[in-house]
Amino acid sequence: MRRSVLLILIAASVALGDRIQPDQAVIIRDETDRVTLSCSYETSSEYVDLHWYRQYPNSEPQYILWKSARQNSGSNIPDPHFESSTSRTSTELIIKAATLKDSALYYCALLEDPVIQSF
């Protein structure tokens, strides 16, 4: 019997004028499927970090990873269950083999790096 995994995706930006939005809001996949969640973004900054979070019902959001884009370089992906890719206009969170535990609300977030921009 195949069980389904439900993933809901929303986005948040912390800088005025920047925009990030999910490419698909609700995704349902079978367990063990490879799942890709994606968000498109617009910003004038060249120093961008893209973050992913997961939130279970009645819980606080949990950090999954961050990955830099454009002129920033770097990443922090502590759980090998996840991968990420970024481009100049999008970010992806890849769940290598979905399980029921992955059924949650996912957030993609765009953060500019003001320290780097000030130089």
N, CA, C and O atoms as CSV, one atom per row, in Angstrom:
chain,resi,resn,atom,element,x,y,z
A,1,MET,N,N,0.834,-1.177,0.000
A,1,MET,CA,C,0.000,0.000,0.000
A,1,MET,C,C,0.882,1.245,0.000
A,1,MET,O,O,1.724,1.411,0.883
A,2,ARG,N,N,0.696,2.100,-0.966
A,2,ARG,CA,C,1.479,3.340,-1.065
A,2,ARG,C,C,0.847,4.407,-0.194
A,2,ARG,O,O,-0.374,4.567,-0.174
A,3,ARG,N,N,1.674,5.125,0.516
A,3,ARG,CA,C,1.202,6.224,1.342
A,3,ARG,C,C,1.646,7.532,0.709
A,3,ARG,O,O,2.721,7.614,0.114
A,4,SER,N,N,0.810,8.553,0.841
A,4,SER,CA,C,1.107,9.847,0.237
A,4,SER,C,C,1.738,10.793,1.232
A,4,SER,O,O,1.442,10.757,2.426
A,5,VAL,N,N,2.617,11.642,0.720
A,5,VAL,CA,C,3.277,12.683,1.479
A,5,VAL,C,C,2.723,14.011,0.983
A,5,VAL,O,O,2.717,14.265,-0.221
A,6,LEU,N,N,2.255,14.863,1.898
A,6,LEU,CA,C,1.691,16.163,1.550
A,6,LEU,C,C,2.669,17.253,1.957
A,6,LEU,O,O,3.080,17.324,3.116
A,7,LEU,N,N,3.043,18.105,1.003
A,7,LEU,CA,C,3.949,19.207,1.265
A,7,LEU,C,C,3.273,20.490,0.811
A,7,LEU,O,O,2.788,20.574,-0.317
A,8,ILE,N,N,3.240,21.486,1.680
A,8,ILE,CA,C,2.664,22.787,1.360
A,8,ILE,C,C,3.793,23.797,1.434
A,8,ILE,O,O,4.570,23.796,2.388
A,9,LEU,N,N,3.888,24.662,0.426
A,9,LEU,CA,C,5.024,25.564,0.305
A,9,LEU,C,C,4.560,27.014,0.343
A,9,LEU,O,O,3.630,27.394,-0.368
A,10,ILE,N,N,5.219,27.830,1.186
A,10,ILE,CA,C,4.984,29.266,1.207
A,10,ILE,C,C,6.341,29.961,1.230
A,10,ILE,O,O,7.372,29.318,1.425
A,11,ALA,N,N,6.336,31.278,1.031
A,11,ALA,CA,C,7.603,32.002,0.920
A,11,ALA,C,C,7.582,33.272,1.750
A,11,ALA,O,O,6.519,33.795,2.082
A,12,ALA,N,N,8.780,33.767,2.085
A,12,ALA,CA,C,8.906,35.011,2.844
A,12,ALA,C,C,10.185,35.728,2.443
A,12,ALA,O,O,11.221,35.105,2.211
A,13,SER,N,N,10.091,37.045,2.366
A,13,SER,CA,C,11.263,37.874,2.084
A,13,SER,C,C,11.451,38.837,3.238
A,13,SER,O,O,10.470,39.337,3.790
A,14,VAL,N,N,12.687,39.105,3.612
A,14,VAL,CA,C,12.938,40.010,4.730
A,14,VAL,C,C,13.443,41.379,4.282
A,14,VAL,O,O,13.815,42.192,5.128
A,15,ALA,N,N,13.469,41.654,3.004
A,15,ALA,CA,C,13.912,42.960,2.517
A,15,ALA,C,C,12.819,43.577,1.650
A,15,ALA,O,O,12.207,42.899,0.824
A,16,LEU,N,N,12.585,44.871,1.851
A,16,LEU,CA,C,11.578,45.561,1.048
A,16,LEU,C,C,12.003,45.590,-0.411
A,16,LEU,O,O,13.180,45.787,-0.714
A,17,GLY,N,N,11.068,45.398,-1.300
A,17,GLY,CA,C,11.356,45.416,-2.722
A,17,GLY,C,C,11.747,44.071,-3.290
A,17,GLY,O,O,11.689,43.871,-4.504
A,18,ASP,N,N,12.143,43.150,-2.441
A,18,ASP,CA,C,12.470,41.805,-2.899
A,18,ASP,C,C,11.200,40.969,-2.910
A,18,ASP,O,O,10.247,41.250,-2.183
A,19,ARG,N,N,11.204,39.942,-3.744
A,19,ARG,CA,C,10.023,39.082,-3.846
A,19,ARG,C,C,10.482,37.649,-4.010
A,19,ARG,O,O,11.415,37.360,-4.760
A,20,ILE,N,N,9.809,36.749,-3.293
A,20,ILE,CA,C,10.039,35.316,-3.454
A,20,ILE,C,C,8.684,34.640,-3.373
A,20,ILE,O,O,7.857,35.000,-2.536
A,21,GLN,N,N,8.453,33.668,-4.233
A,21,GLN,CA,C,7.156,32.996,-4.246
A,21,GLN,C,C,7.315,31.549,-4.660
A,21,GLN,O,O,8.197,31.214,-5.451
A,22,PRO,N,N,6.444,30.673,-4.113
A,22,PRO,CA,C,6.511,29.259,-4.496
A,22,PRO,C,C,6.079,29.064,-5.941
A,22,PRO,O,O,5.199,29.770,-6.435
A,23,ASP,N,N,6.699,28.110,-6.612
A,23,ASP,CA,C,6.300,27.787,-7.978
A,23,ASP,C,C,5.078,26.877,-7.998
A,23,ASP,O,O,4.336,26.855,-8.980
A,24,GLN,N,N,4.868,26.137,-6.936
A,24,GLN,CA,C,3.709,25.266,-6.790
A,24,GLN,C,C,3.404,25.206,-5.299
A,24,GLN,O,O,4.299,24.914,-4.506
A,25,ALA,N,N,2.165,25.476,-4.897
A,25,ALA,CA,C,1.849,25.626,-3.476
A,25,ALA,C,C,1.622,24.302,-2.746
A,25,ALA,O,O,2.023,24.172,-1.590
A,26,VAL,N,N,1.001,23.334,-3.376
A,26,VAL,CA,C,0.699,22.063,-2.719
A,26,VAL,C,C,1.229,20.922,-3.581
A,26,VAL,O,O,0.976,20.864,-4.785
A,27,ILE,N,N,1.962,20.027,-2.949
A,27,ILE,CA,C,2.543,18.893,-3.671
A,27,ILE,C,C,2.201,17.623,-2.905
A,27,ILE,O,O,2.393,17.546,-1.692
A,28,ILE,N,N,1.704,16.649,-3.613
A,28,ILE,CA,C,1.422,15.341,-3.021
A,28,ILE,C,C,2.219,14.312,-3.802
A,28,ILE,O,O,2.117,14.237,-5.027
A,29,ARG,N,N,3.012,13.520,-3.094
A,29,ARG,CA,C,3.840,12.493,-3.726
A,29,ARG,C,C,3.733,11.204,-2.926
A,29,ARG,O,O,3.310,11.208,-1.769
A,30,ASP,N,N,4.112,10.129,-3.544
A,30,ASP,CA,C,4.163,8.847,-2.849
A,30,ASP,C,C,5.441,8.778,-2.020
A,30,ASP,O,O,6.446,9.416,-2.334
A,31,GLU,N,N,5.371,7.985,-0.952
A,31,GLU,CA,C,6.565,7.751,-0.147
A,31,GLU,C,C,7.674,7.198,-1.028
A,31,GLU,O,O,7.408,6.475,-1.988
A,32,THR,N,N,8.870,7.523,-0.716
A,32,THR,CA,C,10.123,7.168,-1.388
A,32,THR,C,C,10.360,7.947,-2.686
A,32,THR,O,O,11.434,7.823,-3.276
A,33,ASP,N,N,9.393,8.743,-3.146
A,33,ASP,CA,C,9.619,9.581,-4.325
A,33,ASP,C,C,10.645,10.662,-4.010
A,33,ASP,O,O,10.754,11.119,-2.872
A,34,ARG,N,N,11.386,11.059,-5.020
A,34,ARG,CA,C,12.252,12.237,-4.932
A,34,ARG,C,C,11.336,13.440,-5.159
A,34,ARG,O,O,10.592,13.476,-6.139
A,35,VAL,N,N,11.385,14.418,-4.264
A,35,VAL,CA,C,10.486,15.571,-4.331
A,35,VAL,C,C,11.313,16.842,-4.455
A,35,VAL,O,O,12.286,17.034,-3.727
A,36,THR,N,N,10.916,17.711,-5.387
A,36,THR,CA,C,11.577,18.993,-5.555
A,36,THR,C,C,10.578,20.110,-5.302
A,36,THR,O,O,9.561,20.217,-5.988
A,37,LEU,N,N,10.879,20.942,-4.306
A,37,LEU,CA,C,10.099,22.145,-4.024
A,37,LEU,C,C,10.884,23.317,-4.579
A,37,LEU,O,O,12.103,23.374,-4.418
A,38,SER,N,N,10.209,24.253,-5.229
A,38,SER,CA,C,10.952,25.370,-5.808
A,38,SER,C,C,10.234,26.691,-5.583
A,38,SER,O,O,9.007,26.766,-5.523
A,39,CYS,N,N,11.057,27.732,-5.462
A,39,CYS,CA,C,10.578,29.101,-5.338
A,39,CYS,C,C,11.335,29.969,-6.329
A,39,CYS,O,O,12.529,29.777,-6.558
A,40,SER,N,N,10.629,30.922,-6.911
A,40,SER,CA,C,11.250,31.927,-7.766
A,40,SER,C,C,11.413,33.201,-6.958
A,40,SER,O,O,10.595,33.502,-6.089
A,41,TYR,N,N,12.473,33.952,-7.245
A,41,TYR,CA,C,12.681,35.194,-6.496
A,41,TYR,C,C,13.192,36.291,-7.408
A,41,TYR,O,O,13.760,36.042,-8.471
A,42,GLU,N,N,12.969,37.528,-6.948
A,42,GLU,CA,C,13.485,38.720,-7.613
A,42,GLU,C,C,14.129,39.605,-6.557
A,42,GLU,O,O,13.537,39.853,-5.507
A,43,THR,N,N,15.330,40.078,-6.830
A,43,THR,CA,C,16.023,41.010,-5.953
A,43,THR,C,C,17.063,41.753,-6.776
A,43,THR,O,O,17.574,41.236,-7.769
A,44,SER,N,N,17.363,42.953,-6.357
A,44,SER,CA,C,18.423,43.709,-7.023
A,44,SER,C,C,19.783,43.409,-6.399
A,44,SER,O,O,20.810,43.824,-6.935
A,45,SER,N,N,19.803,42.704,-5.286
A,45,SER,CA,C,21.051,42.399,-4.587
A,45,SER,C,C,21.835,41.297,-5.310
A,45,SER,O,O,21.257,40.388,-5.905
A,46,GLU,N,N,23.141,41.403,-5.242
A,46,GLU,CA,C,24.017,40.350,-5.763
A,46,GLU,C,C,24.472,39.414,-4.650
A,46,GLU,O,O,25.155,38.424,-4.915
A,47,TYR,N,N,24.100,39.717,-3.405
A,47,TYR,CA,C,24.531,38.943,-2.242
A,47,TYR,C,C,23.299,38.372,-1.550
A,47,TYR,O,O,22.707,39.009,-0.678
A,48,VAL,N,N,22.926,37.174,-1.950
A,48,VAL,CA,C,21.652,36.587,-1.559
A,48,VAL,C,C,21.871,35.217,-0.918
A,48,VAL,O,O,22.623,34.390,-1.434
A,49,ASP,N,N,21.210,34.993,0.204
A,49,ASP,CA,C,21.147,33.675,0.817
A,49,ASP,C,C,19.697,33.204,0.782
A,49,ASP,O,O,18.778,33.962,1.094
A,50,LEU,N,N,19.505,31.951,0.403
A,50,LEU,CA,C,18.171,31.364,0.324
A,50,LEU,C,C,18.060,30.277,1.380
A,50,LEU,O,O,18.884,29.365,1.441
A,51,HIS,N,N,17.033,30.387,2.207
A,51,HIS,CA,C,16.854,29.498,3.355
A,51,HIS,C,C,15.605,28.645,3.167
A,51,HIS,O,O,14.651,29.056,2.506
A,52,TRP,N,N,15.625,27.461,3.753
A,52,TRP,CA,C,14.477,26.557,3.765
A,52,TRP,C,C,14.175,26.128,5.195
A,52,TRP,O,O,15.078,25.830,5.976
A,53,TYR,N,N,12.882,26.104,5.523
A,53,TYR,CA,C,12.396,25.698,6.839
A,53,TYR,C,C,11.223,24.739,6.664
A,53,TYR,O,O,10.552,24.742,5.632
A,54,ARG,N,N,10.987,23.929,7.675
A,54,ARG,CA,C,9.844,23.000,7.681
A,54,ARG,C,C,9.095,23.228,8.991
A,54,ARG,O,O,9.701,23.414,10.046
A,55,GLN,N,N,7.753,23.210,8.900
A,55,GLN,CA,C,6.937,23.383,10.104
A,55,GLN,C,C,5.863,22.313,10.168
A,55,GLN,O,O,5.071,22.140,9.242
A,56,TYR,N,N,5.858,21.593,11.297
A,56,TYR,CA,C,4.813,20.615,11.563
A,56,TYR,C,C,3.667,21.306,12.301
A,56,TYR,O,O,3.882,22.343,12.927
A,57,PRO,N,N,2.458,20.755,12.241
A,57,PRO,CA,C,1.327,21.370,12.953
A,57,PRO,C,C,1.651,21.579,14.437
A,57,PRO,O,O,2.253,20.721,15.082
A,58,ASN,N,N,1.241,22.734,14.959
A,58,ASN,CA,C,1.414,23.091,16.368
A,58,ASN,C,C,2.873,23.108,16.816
A,58,ASN,O,O,3.162,22.882,17.992
A,59,SER,N,N,3.791,23.373,15.891
A,59,SER,CA,C,5.217,23.439,16.207
A,59,SER,C,C,5.826,24.687,15.580
A,59,SER,O,O,5.242,25.299,14.685
A,60,GLU,N,N,6.995,25.049,16.059
A,60,GLU,CA,C,7.745,26.157,15.471
A,60,GLU,C,C,8.422,25.693,14.187
A,60,GLU,O,O,8.698,24.503,14.032
A,61,PRO,N,N,8.694,26.620,13.258
A,61,PRO,CA,C,9.454,26.235,12.059
A,61,PRO,C,C,10.830,25.709,12.443
A,61,PRO,O,O,11.453,26.193,13.387
A,62,GLN,N,N,11.294,24.708,11.695
A,62,GLN,CA,C,12.610,24.107,11.912
A,62,GLN,C,C,13.507,24.437,10.722
A,62,GLN,O,O,13.101,24.322,9.565
A,63,TYR,N,N,14.714,24.842,11.026
A,63,TYR,CA,C,15.705,25.124,9.992
A,63,TYR,C,C,16.058,23.836,9.251
A,63,TYR,O,O,16.291,22.802,9.876
A,64,ILE,N,N,16.098,23.898,7.921
A,64,ILE,CA,C,16.566,22.769,7.111
A,64,ILE,C,C,17.942,23.080,6.531
A,64,ILE,O,O,18.888,22.315,6.715
A,65,LEU,N,N,18.050,24.222,5.820
A,65,LEU,CA,C,19.323,24.542,5.173
A,65,LEU,C,C,19.324,25.960,4.657
A,65,LEU,O,O,18.282,26.612,4.594
A,66,TRP,N,N,20.505,26.438,4.287
A,66,TRP,CA,C,20.642,27.662,3.506
A,66,TRP,C,C,21.687,27.434,2.426
A,66,TRP,O,O,22.603,26.624,2.566
A,67,LYS,N,N,21.511,28.180,1.347
A,67,LYS,CA,C,22.451,28.095,0.224
A,67,LYS,C,C,22.526,29.478,-0.398
A,67,LYS,O,O,21.507,30.142,-0.588
A,68,SER,N,N,23.725,29.901,-0.711
A,68,SER,CA,C,23.934,31.214,-1.314
A,68,SER,C,C,23.680,31.171,-2.817
A,68,SER,O,O,23.713,30.119,-3.457
A,69,ALA,N,N,23.424,32.369,-3.350
A,69,ALA,CA,C,23.222,32.507,-4.792
A,69,ALA,C,C,23.911,33.784,-5.253
A,69,ALA,O,O,24.334,34.614,-4.449
A,70,ARG,N,N,24.008,33.911,-6.537
A,70,ARG,CA,C,24.632,35.063,-7.183
A,70,ARG,C,C,26.090,35.172,-6.760
A,70,ARG,O,O,26.851,34.229,-6.976
A,71,GLN,N,N,26.512,36.297,-6.160
A,71,GLN,CA,C,27.936,36.462,-5.847
A,71,GLN,C,C,28.328,35.906,-4.489
A,71,GLN,O,O,29.518,35.831,-4.182
A,72,ASN,N,N,27.364,35.515,-3.672
A,72,ASN,CA,C,27.693,34.820,-2.429
A,72,ASN,C,C,28.042,33.384,-2.772
A,72,ASN,O,O,27.556,32.840,-3.764
A,73,SER,N,N,28.874,32.777,-1.960
A,73,SER,CA,C,29.117,31.351,-2.117
A,73,SER,C,C,29.110,30.731,-0.733
A,73,SER,O,O,29.661,31.286,0.218
A,74,GLY,N,N,28.493,29.600,-0.638
A,74,GLY,CA,C,28.440,28.910,0.634
A,74,GLY,C,C,27.117,28.197,0.804
A,74,GLY,O,O,26.156,28.431,0.071
A,75,SER,N,N,27.096,27.324,1.785
A,75,SER,CA,C,25.871,26.596,2.086
A,75,SER,C,C,26.023,25.918,3.435
A,75,SER,O,O,27.131,25.745,3.944
A,76,ASN,N,N,24.893,25.542,3.998
A,76,ASN,CA,C,24.860,24.734,5.206
A,76,ASN,C,C,23.683,23.781,5.044
A,76,ASN,O,O,22.525,24.174,5.183
A,77,ILE,N,N,23.997,22.526,4.748
A,77,ILE,CA,C,22.980,21.495,4.533
A,77,ILE,C,C,23.306,20.347,5.484
A,77,ILE,O,O,23.945,19.375,5.082
A,78,PRO,N,N,22.869,20.450,6.753
A,78,PRO,CA,C,23.286,19.475,7.753
A,78,PRO,C,C,22.666,18.085,7.627
A,78,PRO,O,O,23.230,17.116,8.136
A,79,ASP,N,N,21.530,17.967,6.969
A,79,ASP,CA,C,20.840,16.675,6.879
A,79,ASP,C,C,21.001,16.100,5.469
A,79,ASP,O,O,20.540,16.724,4.514
A,80,PRO,N,N,21.630,14.945,5.302
A,80,PRO,CA,C,21.837,14.367,3.969
A,80,PRO,C,C,20.545,13.928,3.275
A,80,PRO,O,O,20.576,13.527,2.112
A,81,HIS,N,N,19.422,14.002,3.970
A,81,HIS,CA,C,18.113,13.700,3.387
A,81,HIS,C,C,17.702,14.783,2.372
A,81,HIS,O,O,16.816,14.568,1.545
A,82,PHE,N,N,18.372,15.963,2.455
A,82,PHE,CA,C,18.031,17.111,1.619
A,82,PHE,C,C,19.196,17.523,0.738
A,82,PHE,O,O,20.361,17.299,1.067
A,83,GLU,N,N,18.849,18.134,-0.395
A,83,GLU,CA,C,19.800,18.803,-1.282
A,83,GLU,C,C,19.194,20.148,-1.647
A,83,GLU,O,O,18.007,20.380,-1.418
A,84,SER,N,N,19.997,21.027,-2.208
A,84,SER,CA,C,19.475,22.306,-2.669
A,84,SER,C,C,20.256,22.769,-3.885
A,84,SER,O,O,21.442,22.476,-4.036
A,85,SER,N,N,19.568,23.496,-4.743
A,85,SER,CA,C,20.239,24.161,-5.851
A,85,SER,C,C,19.664,25.570,-5.953
A,85,SER,O,O,18.508,25.810,-5.606
A,86,THR,N,N,20.489,26.494,-6.434
A,86,THR,CA,C,20.052,27.872,-6.608
A,86,THR,C,C,20.504,28.385,-7.961
A,86,THR,O,O,21.463,27.890,-8.552
A,87,SER,N,N,19.790,29.386,-8.430
A,87,SER,CA,C,20.185,30.093,-9.649
A,87,SER,C,C,19.988,31.586,-9.379
A,87,SER,O,O,19.721,31.981,-8.244
A,88,ARG,N,N,20.117,32.395,-10.394
A,88,ARG,CA,C,19.919,33.845,-10.232
A,88,ARG,C,C,18.470,34.200,-9.945
A,88,ARG,O,O,18.192,35.310,-9.489
A,89,THR,N,N,17.533,33.280,-10.202
A,89,THR,CA,C,16.113,33.611,-10.023
A,89,THR,C,C,15.308,32.541,-9.292
A,89,THR,O,O,14.101,32.707,-9.116
A,90,SER,N,N,15.937,31.454,-8.862
A,90,SER,CA,C,15.151,30.409,-8.201
A,90,SER,C,C,15.992,29.618,-7.202
A,90,SER,O,O,17.223,29.637,-7.229
A,91,THR,N,N,15.278,28.927,-6.327
A,91,THR,CA,C,15.905,28.033,-5.366
A,91,THR,C,C,15.074,26.756,-5.296
A,91,THR,O,O,13.850,26.791,-5.423
A,92,GLU,N,N,15.751,25.636,-5.095
A,92,GLU,CA,C,15.067,24.351,-4.981
A,92,GLU,C,C,15.501,23.641,-3.707
A,92,GLU,O,O,16.669,23.667,-3.318
A,93,LEU,N,N,14.524,23.007,-3.073
A,93,LEU,CA,C,14.787,22.078,-1.983
A,93,LEU,C,C,14.448,20.701,-2.514
A,93,LEU,O,O,13.332,20.472,-2.981
A,94,ILE,N,N,15.395,19.784,-2.451
A,94,ILE,CA,C,15.181,18.429,-2.946
A,94,ILE,C,C,15.157,17.483,-1.753
A,94,ILE,O,O,16.105,17.435,-0.970
A,95,ILE,N,N,14.077,16.739,-1.621
A,95,ILE,CA,C,13.967,15.685,-0.618
A,95,ILE,C,C,14.284,14.400,-1.362
A,95,ILE,O,O,13.545,14.002,-2.263
A,96,LYS,N,N,15.375,13.750,-0.993
A,96,LYS,CA,C,15.885,12.624,-1.775
A,96,LYS,C,C,14.927,11.444,-1.845
A,96,LYS,O,O,14.770,10.844,-2.908
A,97,ALA,N,N,14.288,11.102,-0.740
A,97,ALA,CA,C,13.316,9.999,-0.704
A,97,ALA,C,C,12.283,10.353,0.364
A,97,ALA,O,O,12.519,10.169,1.558
A,98,ALA,N,N,11.146,10.858,-0.078
A,98,ALA,CA,C,10.131,11.361,0.847
A,98,ALA,C,C,9.595,10.260,1.756
A,98,ALA,O,O,9.430,9.110,1.349
A,99,THR,N,N,9.329,10.651,3.002
A,99,THR,CA,C,8.676,9.763,3.961
A,99,THR,C,C,7.475,10.506,4.540
A,99,THR,O,O,7.317,11.705,4.309
A,100,LEU,N,N,6.637,9.810,5.283
A,100,LEU,CA,C,5.500,10.476,5.915
A,100,LEU,C,C,5.964,11.604,6.830
A,100,LEU,O,O,5.256,12.599,6.991
A,101,LYS,N,N,7.135,11.462,7.424
A,101,LYS,CA,C,7.694,12.500,8.291
A,101,LYS,C,C,7.916,13.813,7.536
A,101,LYS,O,O,7.988,14.873,8.158
A,102,ASP,N,N,8.023,13.758,6.225
A,102,ASP,CA,C,8.228,14.964,5.428
A,102,ASP,C,C,6.938,15.722,5.146
A,102,ASP,O,O,6.985,16.816,4.584
A,103,SER,N,N,5.792,15.171,5.519
A,103,SER,CA,C,4.520,15.885,5.353
A,103,SER,C,C,4.514,17.077,6.293
A,103,SER,O,O,4.471,16.915,7.513
A,104,ALA,N,N,4.559,18.275,5.723
A,104,ALA,CA,C,4.689,19.481,6.535
A,104,ALA,C,C,4.473,20.715,5.676
A,104,ALA,O,O,4.259,20.624,4.467
A,105,LEU,N,N,4.534,21.867,6.325
A,105,LEU,CA,C,4.518,23.157,5.667
A,105,LEU,C,C,5.971,23.580,5.484
A,105,LEU,O,O,6.740,23.558,6.445
A,106,TYR,N,N,6.363,23.965,4.272
A,106,TYR,CA,C,7.735,24.352,3.966
A,106,TYR,C,C,7.787,25.834,3.621
A,106,TYR,O,O,6.901,26.366,2.953
A,107,TYR,N,N,8.840,26.486,4.090
A,107,TYR,CA,C,9.057,27.903,3.812
A,107,TYR,C,C,10.351,28.068,3.036
A,107,TYR,O,O,11.374,27.480,3.387
A,108,CYS,N,N,10.305,28.864,1.985
A,108,CYS,CA,C,11.536,29.337,1.361
A,108,CYS,C,C,11.644,30.814,1.723
A,108,CYS,O,O,10.645,31.532,1.724
A,109,ALA,N,N,12.844,31.259,2.026
A,109,ALA,CA,C,13.050,32.640,2.448
A,109,ALA,C,C,14.294,33.204,1.788
A,109,ALA,O,O,15.297,32.510,1.617
A,110,LEU,N,N,14.211,34.468,1.421
A,110,LEU,CA,C,15.316,35.175,0.792
A,110,LEU,C,C,15.869,36.181,1.784
A,110,LEU,O,O,15.116,36.977,2.345
A,111,LEU,N,N,17.166,36.155,2.004
A,111,LEU,CA,C,17.826,37.123,2.870
A,111,LEU,C,C,18.991,37.732,2.113
A,111,LEU,O,O,19.802,37.019,1.522
A,112,GLU,N,N,19.070,39.056,2.136
A,112,GLU,CA,C,20.229,39.739,1.593
A,112,GLU,C,C,21.287,39.779,2.676
A,112,GLU,O,O,20.958,39.798,3.862
A,113,ASP,N,N,22.541,39.792,2.289
A,113,ASP,CA,C,23.629,39.877,3.246
A,113,ASP,C,C,24.093,41.339,3.349
A,113,ASP,O,O,24.901,41.786,2.536
A,114,PRO,N,N,23.587,42.081,4.339
A,114,PRO,CA,C,23.918,43.517,4.416
A,114,PRO,C,C,25.382,43.775,4.746
A,114,PRO,O,O,25.895,44.839,4.399
A,115,VAL,N,N,26.067,42.860,5.393
A,115,VAL,CA,C,27.481,43.057,5.731
A,115,VAL,C,C,28.306,43.082,4.454
A,115,VAL,O,O,29.153,43.957,4.274
A,116,ILE,N,N,28.062,42.129,3.575
A,116,ILE,CA,C,28.816,42.073,2.313
A,116,ILE,C,C,28.470,43.263,1.440
A,116,ILE,O,O,29.351,43.827,0.792
A,117,GLN,N,N,27.202,43.656,1.411
A,117,GLN,CA,C,26.783,44.771,0.557
A,117,GLN,C,C,27.399,46.094,0.965
A,117,GLN,O,O,27.538,46.986,0.127
A,118,SER,N,N,27.774,46.248,2.225
A,118,SER,CA,C,28.269,47.540,2.680
A,118,SER,C,C,29.696,47.831,2.207
A,118,SER,O,O,30.151,48.967,2.339
A,119,PHE,N,N,30.399,46.872,1.676
A,119,PHE,CA,C,31.777,47.100,1.229
A,119,PHE,C,C,31.825,47.661,-0.163
A,119,PHE,O,O,32.909,47.911,-0.691
